[in-house]
Amino acid sequence: MNKLTTEKRSQIVGCLVEGMSIRATVRITGAAKNTVTKLVVELGTSCKEYQDKVFRNLECKRIQCDEIWSFCYAKEKNVPQDLKGLFGFGDIWTWTAICADTKLIPCWLVANRSAAAAKIFIEDLASRLKNRVQLTTDGHKAYLQAVEDAFGGDIDYAMLVKIYGNENDTSDKAARKYSPVECTGTKTVRISGHPDEKSISTSFAERSNLTIRMSMRRFTRLTNGFSKKVENHEAAVALFLMYYNFGRIHQTLRVTPAMEAGITDHVWTLEEIINLIA
């Protein structure tokens, strides 16, 4: 790692956070594959630690949460029998929370989709907030107990439940192979407090999911760019979200989410992000 110049590291990171695979990054930068992987792990770890430290006492008012699917090592159906049930082999979910006003993503969790994961994720979110917030999640039932345990009654919480078409319809299997079942409507469910009906939405969370899929090759469907090790997956997520929060100007805000949230006063360069490595 010491042989890489800051300029070369910046070039590598710039490729990765703009959606290139590790192999494509190797071809463009000339760096070795193992060198790129080691940089992702080392820098991703530092980015996670930095964001964990600075994302505290946040003055968010509206939070939206969602989970984005990916897989590691192999798709769930192809995981060898001796590895089935082990975390890091098969389905992987990245839980994210986004502030609807600043577009900051203050916390995330790479885990399964269990109630235990929901508890860890929501408790982490609660520890970062300064004031009472309005929270919207999808209809995943694991959120119910997790939010109750983390916030008690000190939250305005609602679920936005999507209503889907007939999943058993076999009339067009080929078309549905690569597309989700059509969403035919939604319904809002007030869980606690007094959430504002106009602010019950997961649109920003779903849009950030699209940003993640477009900007990290590991999340792109129908490719071989998926993560082979869960540790590398976690590091790549932390690295990208550092760039998203601090180094990428949001199109509607015209500043970065971290600037809008008052955490920093300037757009971070890739060099600044790289300098987080201890």
ABEGO torsion letter per residue (X at the ends): XAABBAAAAAAAAAAAAAGBBAAAAAAAAGBBAAAAAAAAAAAAAAAAAAAAAABBGBABABBBBBBBBBBBGBBAAABBAAABGBBGBEBBBBBBBBBAAAGBBABBBBBBABAAAAAAAAAAAAAABABBBBBBBBABAAAAAAAAAAAEABBBBBBBBBBBBBAABAABAAAAAABBBBBAEBBBBBABEBBBAAABBAAAAAAAAAAAAAABAAABBGBAABBABAAAAAAAAAAAAAAAAAABBBAAAGBBAAAAAGABABBBBAAAAAAABX
